[in-house]
Amino acid sequence: MADGKHSSAIARLLKLVAAVEPLEVKAVSLSFVYFFFLMASYFILRPLRDTMGTIYGVSHLQELFTGTFLVSFVVAAVYAGCASRIRLATFLPWVYGVIALSMVCFYLAFTAHAESRWLAAGFYVWLSTFNLLTISVFWSMMADIFSSGQAKRLFGFIAAGGTVGTIVAPAFTVLFVKVVGTNLLLLISAGGFAITALLVRLVEAEKRKFAVEDAAAQRTTLDKRLGGNPFDGFVLLFKSRYLLMIALFLLLMTWISTVIYFQLGDRISHEFASKAARTQAYATIDLATNSIAVLIQLFGTGRFIQRFGVTTGLLLNPVIMVVAFLAVAFSPVLLMLGTIQVVRRFAEYAIAKPSRDMLFTVVDQQAKYKAKNVIDTVVYRFGDLTSAWMSSAVLPYGVAGLAVFGAIISVFWFPIAFLLGRRYESVRHAELATRDAVSSAASG
């Protein structure tokens, strides 16, 4: 009886916060917790990754960026090859299981060779590669469970689980790293990824029930191999105009992020002399961003996208950034840059990214798991690499020069976002019409 009341209370709360229907409660709750553990397990290590970058050498970070880009090619091909040959229900949990095992291996290696420059480089590259892979797998599963209509209501709330993880994990690191030591963080992270693997199994089991009980859910199954070969993701990407537009949207978004990163880094390095003060400045921006983002994800994302649509969600960031970069060009001060970084990030995390992941609810499983992985890893890291070189070339012209460069990118980003949103709506309407026709034929 108590369990029933407890479940009913959770259902009422989720209905109030994110318009979650009774049949969706368990799947949404598990997805929220899954994303929390995934992001917390990564973010507990992100400060350690950045520390490894300093051990390798700050003046050689571009080498680590290049290494990450190259490794992402290999990982994308291996991932697609495994998805082709192993049942998804078996393979997907092992994505996280292998990462947990790799953290244990790094723990043993760092215990034996704490100051190894090459070990530091390996850790930096591996962490920078797999974090995009694991997030891509998560959203592939979400797009494979929930329909496009459900995604509009639910993806913002589910994304909030990850944002909570990005707040809790760094707080834990700050409070306890001196007590437990940096190496033990690797084992804690490994435990978190092991829990994540278990949660994948639970979400997969819920998908089976969900597909039967909820007429709106996706009808696909994870109890199969995708088939094909390790390079299908690349082939699918270049064969589909829709997927290429998604890739271009992400590429431009990555360029914008890097331009702001360079602007902010340049200004903070001039404003603050000590490492502690600079770290505090970055931490303040991260805390403000994540705190605002989680509130919007919990209470605003679903309502915003239902009211204004996915196209508007995609357009929001380009519009913000054109205005923001023009403001920076006229007033390149730290307060302005910090504010813009906060606004850009919470608009991206709370609106743009859930909107972008909704785009994959209307494609087949091959595109969800293979092409999406290539876009989220290889294309993303290509954007990092190219924008870093471009931004460093513009940096001698000062923050104002970077702002003008960023505004130009945003102007090109806007029409891509608009056309992509319109294309999504067109594909979605065609999908709904097909589903209605099938339902009418079955009932007739």
C-alpha positions in Angstrom: 0.0 0.0 0.0 2.8 2.4 0.9 4.6 1.5 -2.3 1.5 2.3 -4.3 1.1 5.7 -2.6 4.8 6.4 -3.2 4.5 5.5 -6.9 1.4 7.6 -7.2 3.1 10.6 -5.6 6.1 10.3 -8.0 3.7 10.0 -11.0 1.8 13.2 -9.9 5.1 15.1 -9.4 6.3 14.0 -12.9 3.0 14.9 -14.4 3.2 18.4 -12.8 6.8 19.0 -13.7 7.1 17.5 -17.2 3.6 16.4 -18.3 4.8 12.7 -17.9 1.9 10.3 -18.6 1.4 7.3 -16.2 2.7 4.7 -18.7 5.9 6.8 -19.2 6.7 7.2 -15.5 9.1 4.2 -15.0 10.9 4.7 -18.4 11.4 8.4 -17.7 12.5 7.9 -14.1 15.1 5.3 -15.1 16.3 7.4 -18.0 16.8 10.4 -15.6 18.8 8.3 -13.1 20.8 6.7 -16.0 21.8 10.1 -17.3 22.7 11.3 -13.8 25.1 8.4 -13.2 26.6 8.7 -16.7 27.4 12.4 -16.4 28.5 12.2 -12.7 30.9 9.4 -13.5 32.5 11.5 -16.2 32.5 14.9 -14.5 34.1 13.5 -11.4 37.2 12.9 -13.6 37.1 16.0 -15.8 39.3 18.0 -13.4 41.8 15.1 -13.4 41.8 15.1 -17.2 42.6 18.8 -17.2 45.4 18.2 -14.7 46.8 15.5 -17.0 46.8 18.1 -19.8 49.1 20.3 -17.6 51.4 17.3 -16.9 51.7 16.7 -20.7 52.3 20.4 -21.3 49.9 23.3 -21.9 52.0 24.4 -24.9 51.3 21.0 -26.5 47.5 20.8 -26.0 46.9 21.0 -29.7 48.7 17.6 -29.9 46.1 16.2 -27.5 43.3 17.7 -29.5 44.7 16.1 -32.7 45.2 12.8 -30.9 41.6 12.8 -29.7 40.3 13.5 -33.2 42.2 10.6 -34.6 41.2 8.2 -31.9 37.6 9.2 -32.3 37.8 7.8 -35.9 39.0 4.4 -34.6 36.4 4.3 -31.8 33.6 5.2 -34.1 34.5 2.3 -36.4 34.9 -0.2 -33.6 31.6 0.9 -32.0 29.8 0.5 -35.4 31.4 -2.8 -36.0 30.3 -4.2 -32.6 26.8 -2.8 -33.1 26.7 -4.7 -36.4 27.6 -8.0 -34.9 26.3 -8.0 -31.3 22.7 -7.7 -30.1 22.2 -4.1 -29.0 20.7 -5.3 -25.7 24.0 -7.1 -24.9 26.3 -4.6 -26.5 25.1 -1.2 -25.1 25.7 -2.1 -21.4 29.2 -3.3 -22.3 30.0 0.2 -23.7 29.9 1.4 -20.1 31.3 -1.8 -18.7 34.5 -1.5 -20.9 34.9 2.1 -19.8 34.6 1.1 -16.1 37.3 -1.6 -16.7 39.5 1.0 -18.4 39.3 3.3 -15.4 40.5 0.4 -13.2 43.4 -0.1 -15.5 44.3 3.6 -15.4 44.1 3.5 -11.6 46.7 0.7 -11.6 48.9 2.5 -14.1 48.9 5.8 -12.3 49.6 4.0 -9.0 52.8 2.7 -10.6 53.7 5.7 -12.8 52.2 8.8 -11.3 54.1 11.4 -13.3 54.3 9.7 -16.6 53.9 12.3 -19.4 52.7 9.7 -22.0 50.3 8.1 -19.5 48.8 11.5 -18.8 48.4 12.0 -22.6 46.7 8.7 -23.0 44.3 9.4 -20.2 43.5 12.8 -21.6 42.8 11.5 -25.1 40.8 8.5 -23.9 38.6 10.5 -21.5 38.0 13.1 -24.2 37.0 10.4 -26.7 34.7 8.3 -24.6 32.8 11.1 -23.0 31.2 12.0 -26.3 30.6 8.3 -27.2 28.8 7.5 -24.0 26.5 10.6 -24.2 25.8 9.7 -27.9 24.8 6.2 -26.9 22.5 7.6 -24.2 20.6 9.9 -26.6 20.5 7.2 -29.2 18.6 5.0 -26.7 16.3 7.8 -25.8 15.5 8.5 -29.5 14.9 4.7 -29.9 12.4 4.6 -27.0 10.4 7.8 -27.2 8.5 9.1 -30.2 9.0 12.6 -31.6 5.9 13.8 -29.8 7.0 12.3 -26.5 10.5 13.7 -26.9 9.1 17.2 -27.0 7.7 16.8 -23.6 10.3 14.5 -22.0 13.8 15.2 -23.3 14.3 18.4 -21.3 13.4 16.7 -18.1 15.5 13.7 -18.8 18.5 16.0 -19.7 18.1 17.5 -16.2 19.3 14.2 -14.7 22.6 14.7 -16.5 22.9 18.3 -15.4 22.3 17.4 -11.8 25.2 14.9 -12.2 27.4 17.7 -13.6 26.7 19.7 -10.4 27.1 16.9 -7.8 30.3 15.3 -9.2 32.5 18.4 -9.3 31.2 19.3 -5.8 32.2 15.9 -4.6 35.7 16.3 -6.2 36.2 19.7 -4.6 35.1 18.6 -1.1 36.8 15.2 -1.0 39.7 15.0 -3.5 42.3 15.9 -0.8 40.9 13.2 1.5 40.6 10.3 -1.0 43.3 11.4 -3.5 43.1 11.8 -7.2 43.8 8.1 -8.0 40.8 6.9 -6.0 38.6 9.1 -8.1 39.2 6.6 -11.0 37.8 3.8 -9.0 34.8 5.9 -7.9 34.2 6.7 -11.5 34.5 3.0 -12.5 31.8 2.2 -9.9 29.6 4.8 -11.4 30.0 3.5 -14.9 29.3 0.0 -13.7 26.0 1.2 -12.2 25.3 3.0 -15.5 25.7 -0.4 -17.4 23.1 -1.9 -15.0 20.8 1.0 -15.6 21.0 0.4 -19.4 19.7 -3.1 -18.9 16.8 -1.8 -16.8 16.0 0.8 -19.4 16.2 -1.8 -22.2 13.8 -4.0 -20.2 11.4 -1.1 -19.8 11.6 -0.3 -23.5 10.2 -3.8 -24.2 7.2 -3.2 -22.0 6.8 0.4 -23.1 6.6 -0.5 -26.8 3.7 -2.9 -26.1 1.8 -0.8 -23.6 2.2 2.7 -25.1 0.9 3.3 -28.6 3.0 6.4 -29.0 6.3 4.8 -28.2 8.9 3.6 -30.8 8.2 0.1 -32.1 11.9 -0.9 -32.5 13.7 -3.6 -30.5 17.2 -3.8 -29.1 17.1 -7.6 -29.2 18.9 -7.7 -32.6 22.1 -6.9 -34.4 22.2 -3.9 -36.7 24.2 -5.7 -39.3 26.4 -3.9 -41.9 30.0 -3.0 -41.4 32.2 -0.6 -39.2 32.0 2.2 -41.7 28.2 2.4 -42.1 28.0 5.5 -39.9 30.2 7.5 -42.3 28.3 6.1 -45.4 24.9 6.9 -43.9 26.0 10.4 -43.0 27.2 11.3 -46.5 24.2 9.6 -48.2 21.6 11.6 -46.2 21.0 15.4 -46.7 19.1 15.4 -43.4 22.0 13.8 -41.4 24.5 16.1 -43.2 22.5 19.1 -42.0 22.6 17.8 -38.4 26.4 17.4 -38.7 26.8 20.9 -40.1 24.6 22.3 -37.3 26.8 20.6 -34.7 30.0 21.7 -36.4 29.0 25.4 -36.4 27.8 25.1 -32.7 31.2 23.6 -31.9 33.0 26.5 -33.6 31.0 29.0 -31.6 31.8 27.2 -28.4 35.5 27.3 -29.1 35.5 31.0 -30.1 33.9 31.9 -26.8 36.3 29.6 -25.0 39.3 31.5 -26.5 37.7 34.9 -25.7 37.0 34.0 -22.1 40.4 32.4 -21.6 42.1 35.4 -23.0 40.2 37.8 -20.8 40.5 35.7 -17.6 44.3 35.3 -18.1 44.6 39.1 -18.2 42.2 39.8 -15.3 43.5 37.1 -12.8 47.2 36.4 -12.1 46.9 33.3 -9.9 45.8 29.8 -11.0 43.4 29.7 -8.0 41.7 32.9 -9.0 41.3 31.7 -12.6 40.0 28.3 -11.5 37.5 30.1 -9.2 36.3 32.3 -12.1 35.7 29.2 -14.3 34.0 27.4 -11.5 31.6 30.3 -10.9 30.6 30.3 -14.6 30.1 26.5 -14.5 28.0 26.7 -11.3 25.8 29.5 -12.7 25.3 27.7 -16.0 24.4 24.3 -14.6 22.1 25.8 -11.8 20.1 27.8 -14.3 20.1 25.0 -16.9 18.7 22.4 -14.5 15.8 24.6 -13.6 14.9 25.3 -17.2 15.3 21.6 -18.1 13.0 20.6 -15.2 10.3 23.2 -15.7 10.7 25.0 -19.0 12.2 22.9 -21.9 9.2 20.6 -22.5 6.8 23.5 -22.4 9.0 25.7 -24.6 9.4 23.1 -27.3 5.7 22.1 -27.2 4.7 25.7 -27.5 7.2 27.0 -30.1 8.5 23.8 -31.8 11.8 22.1 -32.5 12.7 24.7 -35.2 12.6 27.5 -32.7 14.6 25.5 -30.2 17.3 25.1 -32.8 17.2 28.8 -33.8 17.5 30.1 -30.2 21.3 29.8 -29.9 22.2 31.4 -33.3 20.0 34.4 -32.5 21.4 34.7 -29.0 25.0 34.5 -30.3 24.6 37.1 -33.1 23.4 39.6 -30.5 26.0 38.5 -27.9 29.0 38.7 -30.2 28.0 42.2 -31.4 27.8 43.2 -27.7 31.3 41.8 -27.0 32.7 43.6 -30.1 31.6 46.9 -28.5 32.3 46.0 -24.9 35.0 43.2 -24.6 35.0 43.1 -20.8 35.1 40.0 -18.5 31.6 40.6 -17.1 30.1 40.7 -20.6 32.0 37.6 -21.7 31.1 35.6 -18.5 27.5 36.5 -18.9 27.4 35.5 -22.5 29.1 32.2 -21.7 26.4 31.5 -19.1 23.6 32.4 -21.4 25.0 30.5 -24.3 25.6 27.3 -22.3 22.2 27.2 -20.5 20.4 27.9 -23.8 22.4 25.1 -25.4 22.1 22.6 -22.6 18.4 23.3 -21.8 17.0 24.0 -25.3 19.4 23.5 -28.3 20.8 20.1 -27.3 17.5 18.4 -26.4 16.1 19.9 -29.7 19.0 18.5 -31.6 18.6 15.0 -30.1 14.9 15.0 -31.0 16.0 15.2 -34.6 17.0 11.5 -34.4 13.5 10.3 -33.3 12.4 10.2 -36.9 15.3 8.2 -38.4 15.9 4.4 -38.4 18.0 2.5 -36.0 21.0 2.4 -38.3 21.1 6.2 -38.3 20.3 6.4 -34.5 23.2 4.2 -33.4 25.8 4.5 -36.2 25.4 7.9 -38.0 24.6 9.7 -34.7 27.8 8.3 -33.1 29.9 9.6 -36.0 28.3 13.0 -35.8 28.6 13.2 -32.0 32.2 12.1 -31.9 34.1 12.5 -35.1 32.3 15.6 -36.4 32.4 17.2 -32.9 36.1 16.6 -32.5 36.8 17.8 -36.0 35.0 21.0 -35.0 37.1 21.3 -31.9 40.3 20.9 -33.9 39.5 23.2 -36.8 37.9 25.9 -34.6 40.9 25.9 -32.2 43.3 26.6 -35.1 41.0 29.3 -36.6 40.5 31.0 -33.2 44.2 31.0 -32.5 44.7 32.7 -35.9 42.2 35.4 -35.1 43.3 35.8 -31.4 46.1 38.4 -32.3 43.3 40.8 -33.3 42.0 40.7 -29.8 38.6 39.7 -28.2 36.8 42.1 -30.5 38.3 40.3 -33.5 37.1 37.0 -32.1 33.6 38.5 -31.5 33.3 39.6 -35.2 34.5 36.2 -36.3 31.9 34.5 -34.0 29.1 36.8 -35.3 29.9 35.8 -38.9 29.7 32.1 -37.9 26.4 32.7 -36.2 24.9 34.4 -39.3 25.7 31.2 -41.3 24.4 29.0 -38.4 20.9 30.6 -38.4 19.7 29.4 -41.9 21.1 25.9 -41.3 19.1 25.7 -38.0 16.0 27.0 -39.8 16.2 24.6 -42.7 17.1 21.7 -40.4 14.0 22.4 -38.3 11.8 22.6 -41.3 13.2 19.3 -42.6 12.6 17.6 -39.3 8.9 18.7 -39.2 8.5 17.5 -42.8 9.9 14.0 -42.0 7.9 13.9 -38.7 4.6 14.7 -40.5 5.3 12.0 -43.1 6.1 9.5 -40.4 2.9 10.3 -38.5 0.9 10.0 -41.7 2.4 6.6 -42.4 1.6 5.4 -38.9 -2.0 6.6 -39.2 -2.4 4.8 -42.5 -1.0 1.6 -41.0 -3.3 1.9 -38.0 -6.4 2.5 -40.3 -5.5 -0.5 -42.4 -5.1 -2.7 -39.4 -8.4 -1.6 -37.8 -10.2 -1.9 -41.2 
